[in-house]
Amino acid sequence: MIRNYFRTAWRNLVKNRFYSLINITGLTAGLAVGMLILLWVQDELSFDRFHQQSANMYRLENWAGTGSSRQIWTSTVAPIAEMGKKELPEIKEAVRLSYNYIYTLFKYKDKTVNEENTTFADPTLFSMFDFPLIQGNPVNPFPDNHSIILTESTAKRYFGNDNPIGKVLTTTDNNSFKVSGIIRDFPKNSSIQRDMVLPISLMFDTMYRERTDGRDQRNDFHNFNYDTYYVLQPDASIDQLTDKLRNIHLRNKPDDTDLTYLLQPLADMHLYRADGSNGGIETVRMFSIIALLILVIACINYVNLSTARSLLRSKEVSMRKIVGAAKSQLFMQFLIETALLFALATILAFGLMYALLPAYNQLSGKELVLDFSDYRLWRLIGLTIVGTLAASSIYPALLLSSFEPLKALKGKVSPRLSEATFRRVLVVTQFAVSVILIASTLIISNQLKYIQSKELGYDKTHVFGFFMRDEMSQHYDAVKADLLNQPGIAAVARASSNIVQIGAQTGDNEWDGKEKGETMFIRPVAIDKYFIPFFKIQLLRGVNFTDSPADSLHFILNETAVKRARINDPIGKSFRLWKDKGTIVGVVKDFHFESMRQKIEPAIFYYRPSQMRALYVKTTGQNAQEAIAAAQRAYKRYNPDFPFDYAFLDDSFNRLYKSEQQTGLLFNVFAGIAILISALGLFGLATYTAQVRTREIGVRKVLGASVSSIIQMLAKDFIKLVLIAILIATPIAWYAMSQWLQDFAYKIDVQWWVFVLAGFLALAIALLTVSFQSIKAALMNPVKSLRSE
């Protein structure tokens, strides 16, 4: 019986090659793209969840500041980890990590590597997290302060296939580190990514060795430089625990009254902001919905064509019933037809996924693989295929198996109103989704263009920069004179930070009128006198620095800092930054030094040549390569072992919006595929409509109907449905994109013309799709049409 079902199903597919091709093409595209998107979603949702204790693991963070300066810091002070574990029974284990800014250049024999992804960590890193040592002692991973643990790929980079344990790496200052352990490379879906791990006790020895104020890692509540993670007891109360941690902090540093601790679940770190609000999870949800919609559109194509063509198979069904076929047998027959078609589409979809995966990884910035030994992949594939198959097959099978045989044989079967309405609803749904995706694509594209074209408040044209090391910084005047004599270099300036993204901030400041307990976090940047004119930053009041020693007592603020501090007539007013008291001599116009997702924050510029390591070079644009070569020669003269790492500010700026650019590009691709699948289904329906109305078209032409009137007759019903889809989609798209834009402090307004354009494009696509078959039917010879009937 089953064999007969499959033989009949195959004959039916071959007999109706055109409709089978449309169905297989739509389902193949829908399944392949839907599963690729869901692979991306699955990867995003898997971040940090592979640790056995992940359900009870938290990152310690703190609210700091007051008023509009209040913000979350994800780094904490060193003592809170051990004190919390020692004093609070809710805490089972703790670990601290801090980026390595002390040792960067490592050597082994004749190989020298500048390592930028190293960290200091407590030994508990390897017992708390599932980063197991494959070589070394997990109980005592760091036998002494000059031990180092490498990942597998890092060890191979230095030692090839030799056993790395016991090998010694040296640094430029003649420190040596013996390899005491090897761990597997950190998983791609881990928020913690490192190449080397050094003992945190070494960092403490280095930091506090020469201090005379009595501070060390046990009592320094001033230095927020550590990522702190806890494993908690399953029944721990988070609110009570954070209160207890705050009390410990205030007991040791009573003046930090503006500080409040909070704990973020490890599993939320990747997709949620530190305060628990939505972050990347919005994109995950958006892509999940898109995947579902693309699969739904593919299902709609099959359901529409199957139900529309049901009248053509009514006599076949009736004959089967007359000769004794039960309704359940007919239902199974049509279900197997769908399953066979789905099997072919699934095989083709896997081939298409393999072909598209490299390009998809490049677009999405992922490293996804089709690992068929991974049960999660099979779970994803199984749920997608079974769900799509069920959605596509059940209703058409029920409909086809429900015809009354006598009526069908007499030709009295006509489509029920409910069936026709159902097909219209499905077409409206398809094109509503298409309009939403088109409008969303236009708005995302416009926002990205707005970001890239918005006036930043400084000129980054033809500017590249790099960070100087000690010796080069000490010979800056000679370096600058040499660079300015090179062709292609128009100007040179220096500062302590990257102007595209100023990372440093401090709340250690004071000014006249500051209220008791008030905190204003401010971005400090050391600059020379050339910095402001170099970047064409507008000086609104006062004067610029002069590069004289007196400038060490002078400050320049941006507009936001003046407003936030409520300083009237700021020129000449006193201001303290850290321990340095000075005078405000200038105010610059606000400029963007962070992502457009953030509002411009207070900034202060001060003069401290020893801290100015960022060197900026403005090229003429025509001789950029010569300018880069000159800068590299100067860099290598003082730092022969270090790689010359430079970046044009335009590139650094664009990297701030890499995720948005990837989202926009993927949205374009997904929207195009959804529209293509929708158009494919509409093409099939238009073909079917023309086929079943062949006699009517012939009669109308014989009676004098024009070609244009016949085209209008065939197309108008579809166009009405697309217009309804536009009306439904517009408010949905407006709401969805308004929510997406809320993440940006500086954003475009959602304009009405976007939805008009999206609707027009959808309508044009529908017209082109329907018109092809309508024109073909209208031009057919009426005599041939009537004879064929």
C-alpha positions, 0 to 999 in steps of 0.5 A, a space after each residue: 500500500 505504502 509503495 503504491 502511495 509513493 508511486 502515485 505521488 511520484 507520477 503526480 509530481 512528474 505529470 505536473 512538472 511546472 507546479 511541482 517545480 514552483 513548489 520545490 523551488 519555493 520550499 527549497 529556498 524557504 527551508 535553506 534560508 530559514 534553517 540558516 537563520 535559525 542556525 545563527 539564532 541557535 548560536 547566539 542563544 548558546 553563548 555561555 550556557 555550556 558551563 555546567 554551573 552556568 545556571 548559578 554563575 553571575 558577573 558582579 557589576 555596580 551602579 556608580 554616579 549620581 543623576 544623569 552621570 549614573 551608569 553601570 560598570 562591569 568591572 569591580 575592585 579586587 578585594 570584593 571577590 575574596 571578601 564576598 566569598 569569605 564572609 557570605 555563605 551564598 557565594 560558593 566560588 569566585 574568580 577575577 580576571 583583568 586584562 594584561 597591560 604589562 606584558 605584551 611582547 613574548 619571545 621563543 627562540 627566534 619567534 616574537 609575537 605581540 600578544 594582545 589577548 592575554 589576561 591575569 586570572 585567579 586559579 579558580 578560572 579553571 574549576 569554575 568555568 568549563 575551560 578544562 586543562 588538557 595538560 597541567 595541574 587543575 588543582 594548582 595551575 600556577 605553581 609560581 608567579 612566573 607560570 603561564 597557561 596557553 590555549 592549544 592554538 597559541 602553543 602551536 604558534 610558538 612550539 609547533 608540535 613539540 610538547 609545550 609544558 616546561 617551555 619558557 617564553 620571555 618578554 622584552 624586559 627579560 621576564 620569563 614565563 614557564 608554560 604550566 598548562 594547556 587549555 583548549 581554545 575558548 569556544 566561539 560561543 564564550 563571552 570570555 576569549 583569551 589566548 594566554 592566562 597569567 596568575 593574578 598574583 603576579 599583577 598584584 605584585 607588580 602593581 603594589 610593589 612600590 606603593 607607599 600608601 598601604 594599598 594592596 589587593 586586599 584593601 584597594 577599593 579605588 581601582 575598578 579594574 577586574 571582571 569578577 564572577 561568582 558561583 552562587 548557592 542555588 537558593 541564594 537571594 540576589 537582592 539580599 546578596 547585592 545589599 550585603 556586598 555593598 555593605 562590605 564595600 562601604 565598610 571599607 570605603 565609606 565615601 562611595 555612597 553612590 555605588 550599588 552592586 548588582 549581579 548579571 546572570 552569566 547566560 544573559 551577558 551576551 544578549 542583554 545589557 548590564 542593567 538587564 535591559 534588552 540588547 542583542 536579544 532584540 536582533 535574535 528575536 527579529 531574526 527568529 521572526 524573519 526565519 519563521 515568516 520565510 518558512 510561513 511564506 514557503 508554506 503558503 505557496 504550497 497551500 495556495 497552489 494545492 488548494 487552488 488546483 484541488 478542483 482539477 483533481 476532484 474527478 480523480 478523488 471521486 473515482 478513487 472513492 467510488 472504487 472503495 478508497 476510504 477518506 483516510 487512505 486518500 488523506 494519506 495519499 495526499 500527505 505522502 505526495 507532500 512528504 515526497 515533494 518535501 523530501 526532494 526540497 529538503 535534499 536540495 535545501 541541504 545542498 543550498 545551505 552548504 553552498 551558501 554557508 561560506 558567504 553567509 558566515 562572511 555576511 553575519 560575522 559567524 563561523 557556523 558549521 553544519 556538524 551532523 554529529 551535533 544533536 542540536 543541529 538535528 533538533 533544529 532541522 527536525 523541528 523546522 522540517 516537521 513543523 513546515 511539513 505539517 503546516 503545508 500538508 494537513 489542510 490541502 490533504 483534508 480538502 482534497 480527500 473531502 470531495 463528494 464523488 457524485 457532484 465531482 463526476 457531474 462537474 458540479 464541484 465549485 470552490 467554497 467561499 471559505 476556501 477562496 477567502 482562505 487563499 486570499 488571506 494567505 496571499 495578503 499575509 505573504 505580501 504584508 510580510 514582504 512590505 514589512 521587510 522592504 520598509 524595515 530594510 529602507 529604514 535600517 539603510 537610512 539610519 546607517 547612512 545618517 550615522 555615516 553622514 552625520 556631522 561628528 564635530 571633528 574632521 577625520 578625513 584622510 587621518 590615520 593613527 597609531 599608539 607610540 611605545 615608550 621610547 618613541 613617545 620620549 622622542 616625539 619631537 624628533 619623530 614629528 619633525 621627521 614626519 612633517 618633512 615627508 611628502 603626503 603628510 599635512 599635519 601631526 598631532 597627539 593625544 592620550 586616547 583614540 578620538 573615535 572611541 574615548 574609553 577612559 572615564 573618571 568621577 574623581 573631579 571637583 568644581 565650584 558649585 558641586 553638590 555634596 554626594 554628587 558625581 559627574 563621570 567625565 572622559 579625560 583626554 590629554 592633548 597637545 596644542 595641535 589637536 583641536 585645530 588638527 581635527 577642526 574642533 570648534 573652540 567656542 570660548 577661551 583659548 587653546 593650549 600653548 604646549 608650555 609647562 603652564 598648561 598643566 594647570 589648565 583644562 578645556 571642557 566640552 559643552 556637555 561637561 559645562 552644562 552637566 556641572 552647571 558652570 556659568 561663565 566657565 572661563 577662569 573657574 577652578 576645576 580639579 581632575 584627580 589630584 590636579 587643581 587648575 583653571 578652565 581656559 576653554 570650552 569646545 563644541 560637543 563632538 561625537 567620540 562614542 557610538 551614536 547609540 550613546 549621547 555625548 558625554 562630558 569630556 575634559 582635555 588636559 595637558 600631560 605630554 607623558 600620557 600622549 601615546 596616540 599619534 595622528 597623521 593627516 595625509 594629503 589623500 594622494 600620497 597616503 601610502 608614502 605617509 604610512 611608510 614614513 610613519 612605519 619607518 619611524 615606528 620601527 626605528 624605536 620599536 623594531 620588535 613590535 608590529 606597526 598597527 595603524 588604522 584610518 579613522 574612517 575605518 575605526 568609525 565604521 567598526 563601531 557600527 559593524 553589527 548594524 551594518 551586518 544586520 542591514 545587509 542580512 535584512 536586505 538578503 532576507 527581504 529579497 528572498 521573502 519577496 522572491 518566494 512570495 512572487 513565485 507563489 503569486 506566479 503559480 496562482 496567476 498561471 493556474 487562474 489563467 489556465 482555469 479561465 481559458 474558455 472564459 478568455 476565449 469567449 470574451 475575445 470572440 465577443 470583442 474584449 480587448 487584450 488590456 481588458 482581459 489583463 485587467 480582469 485577470 490581475 485586478 483581484 491579485 492587486 486588491 489583495 496586495 493593496 490590503 497587504 500594504 494597509 495591514 503591513 504599514 502600521 506593523 512596520 512603523 511600530 517595529 522600526 520605531 522600537 529598533 531606533 530607540 536604541 540610538 541616541 541620534 536617529 532618523 525620523 520614520 518618514 511616511 514616504 518609506 512606507 509609500 515606497 515599500 508599498 509601491 515596490 511590492 505592488 510593482 513586483 506583484 504586477 510584474 509577476 501577474 502580468 506575465 501570465 495575464 498577457 500570455 493568456 490574453 494574447 492566446 488565439 480564442 479559437 485555440 482556447 475554445 477548442 482546447 476546452 
